[in-house]
Amino acid sequence: MKALFVGLGGALVLAAAVVVAQGTAPRAAGDAAAPASTAKATFAGGCFWCVESDFDKVPGVLSTTSGYIGGTVANPTYNQVTTKTTGHAEAVEIVFDPAKVSYEQLLNVYWRSIDPTVVDRQFCDVGSPYRTPIFAHGPQQLAAAQASKAALDKNKPFRQPIVTQIQLATTFYRAEEYHQDYYKKNPVRYQYYRTSCGRDARLKELWGKPAPGH
């Protein structure tokens, strides 16, 4: 489905995910320097364009990068990942300032920006690259993610079980440049894709409102 929407050389390409390098300077205008301490989070939530767009709106998030994680092939390309044979998920790495936003708060945003009730798909995108694992960086994030999922299981506003997996992060590979900030570079195509894919409509159905900023 995505392959209908990415523009490259006059053709429509497609993809989404976010990679963030730890220590990357904040994007916000007026910030003179990066904070003394930063942290990294990695979430897979289907199309990485959409995940990147959602987390860029969160105060305290310094940068996001689309990429691939969880597979068996080194330095995979988008074309390889879309064959659904490399084992990678589209994902986003987020560099954030823990003094302004906690990992637990990012988890709260994450849950409400995905459909955690389906396996190997998100909205109109189907297949293992569109699964929704949380990739924890270390035991503290792993415990926090597990606690967040357990709390959500008790208080979720829908009946279906939560099937999102939680695992330790493996090597993250940055996606091709045309996938980075796709929603900024191609706002019309991006919004058409997001709407046509039914992402925000399903999020509203699940959570009572769409993802942050939408």
N, C-alpha and C positions, 0 to 999 in steps of 0.2 A: 504493500500500500504506500509506504514511504517513497518508493522509487518513483512515484508519480509527482512528487513535490519538490525535489531538490534541483536547483538551477545550476547547470554547469555547462558552459559553452553553448548556451541556447537550449539545452535539453534540461529536463527536470531530473534532479538526482535525489537526494534525501538522506537524512540521518539525524541523530540526536544523542547527546551525552556531554558530560562536562568533566574536564580534568583541571585540577588546580595545583600548581606547584607550591610547596610549602615555602613561605617567605616571600611570595609574590606581593608587590606593593598594592595597596588598596586602590580601587577604581574611582572612588568618590573624589570629585573635584575639591581642591582646597586642603586635602590631607597632605601635610608636608612630608611625613615619613610613615613607614609601616610601624605598627605597634611592636613593643619589645618582645612580645610572646604571641605566636600564632599557633593554630592547630589545624588539623586536616580531617575532613569527613568524606566518605565516599558512599554514594547512594545510586542504586540502579532503579529507574522508575519508568521504563519504556523509553520512548523517544527522548534522546538526550537534549535536543533543542529545547523541549518543553521543561525538562528538569532544570536546565541551565537558566531559562527565563524565570522560573518560579523562585529559585534561590538567589538570583541577582537582586531580587526585590527585598530581601531580608536584611534589616539593619544589622551590622556587625559582620556580614559576609564580605570578604575582601576581594575574592576572585573565584571564578568557576572555570572548569575546563571539561570539555567533552572527550570521552575516550572509551576504551574497551578493557574489561577485566574479567577474570574468572575462567579463562580459556587455556588451551594447551599449545597454541601457536605463538611464537615470539613475533613481536612487531606486526600484528595483523593489519590488513587493510579493511576498509569498509566493505569492499566487494567480497572479501573472504568471510567476514563476519556474517554478512547477509546470506551466505550459503547455509548457515545454521549448522556448520560442521566443525567450527573451531572451539566451540564451548564458551565463547565470550558473551558477556552482556554489555549492552550500551549503558554507560554509567557517567556520573559526574563527580569529579573531585572538587571539594570546596575548601578553600582556605578561609578561616574565620578568626575573629578576635574574641577569645574566651571572656574578655572583660566586658564585652558588649552583647554577646549572644552565647548561650551555653549549648553544649552538644545535645542536651535533653530538649532544648527549645527547637533545635534543628530537626530532631526526630519528630517532634510534634508537627512541624511544617511538612516534613516528608510524608508522614502517614496521610495527611489530608490533601496531598498532591498526587496520590496514586490510588489505584484500585487494588487493595491487598487481598481480594477474594478470588483471584484467578491465577492459574498456573501458565507460565510461558505465553503470556500475552498482556498487552495493555491497550485497551480501547480498540482501535481498528488494526493495530499491529500485532501479528501473531507469530509465535516462534520463540525459541530459547533466548535469542538476543534481547527480547523484550520482557524477560522475567524481572522480578523486583527484589533481589537480595539487598540487605544492608551489609556493607563490607566494613567491619570494625577495625580500627587501628589500635590494637592492643587490648589487654584484658579489661581495662576500665570502660572503654567504649562497648566492648562485647557485653559486659554486665548491664550497662545502661540501656543498650538496645533491647536486651532480653527483658529487662524490667518494664520498659516502655511497651513492648508487645504484650506482656502479661497484663498490664493495666488496661491497655486498649481492649483486650479480650473481654474484660469485665464490664467495660463501659461503652463499647462500640454501638453506634446508632443503627446498625443493620444486623441481620440474622446470620448471614453467611460466615463461615470460619475464616480466619486470617491465615493465608498460606505463604506469606512472605517469609523467606529464610534469612537467617542471621549467621554470618560467617566471618572469619578473619580475612582481612584484605590480602590479596596477592598482588602481583605486578600489574600496574595500571599503565596502559599504552595510550598516549595522546592521539586523538582522532585527527584526520586530515584538516587542514586549515579552513577549508570551506564550511566545515561543521561548527567551528568556533564562532560564538556570537551570531549564529545563523538568524536568530529572531531580530537582531539589529540590522544585519546586512540585507535581509530579504523580508521586511516586515509584512508585506502583503501576502507573499507566498506562505510565510510562516503562519499567519493568522488564518488563512484559508485552510491550511493543513490541520491546524489545531481544532478549528471548528468542524471541519468535515470528518475528522476522526472521532468526534463526539467526546473528547476528553473532559471538557468543562461541564457538559450536560451530565455525564456519568458521575463526576465528582459531586455535583450538586445533589444528585439522586442518593449517593452514599452518605455524604457528610452534611447535607443541608445547605452547602454553599460551595462555590468553585474554589480552586487553588488560590493562594495569596496573590493579590494583584490582578485577579481576573473576574 
